[in-house]
Amino acid sequence: MKVDAKIKVAVIFEKGQVLPRWFVWEDRKYDVRSINYTWSDYQGDEKITRFAVSDGSNSYELAFNSKQISWRLHKVYSSP
C-alpha cells in the first residue's frame, strides 16, 4: 500500500552506513527489527536513500532525502 507520509526516524551511524532503528508514523512507534535491503535513486538532483525494513509483522519502505534532510514512509506491506 502506497503511503507517502512524513515520519520521524531514529538512526545510528555504523561503519559509514545510516541504519534506521525505529520510526514514528501517525503517533505510533515502530521498531525496526531488520533492514532487508537498501538502495538509492534520484529525484532530479535530490538523492533518495531507500530502506526496506520490517518490524517483525509488516514490511515498510522508508525514504531519506539527503538534500532536504527528511524522511518519508513510502509504502507498507502487510502480512496476510
NORGI-V597634 format. One record per run of one state. SS is the DSSP state (H for helix, E for strand, - for the rest). FROM is the first residue (numbers start at 0). TO is the last residue. Records with the same first field share a line. If there is no record, write none. Layout:
SS->FROM-TO + FROM-TO
//
This chain:
-->0-0 + 14-15 + 25-26 + 31-32 + 43-44 + 54-57 + 65-68 + 77-79
E->1-13 + 16-24 + 27-30 + 33-42 + 45-53 + 58-64 + 69-76
//
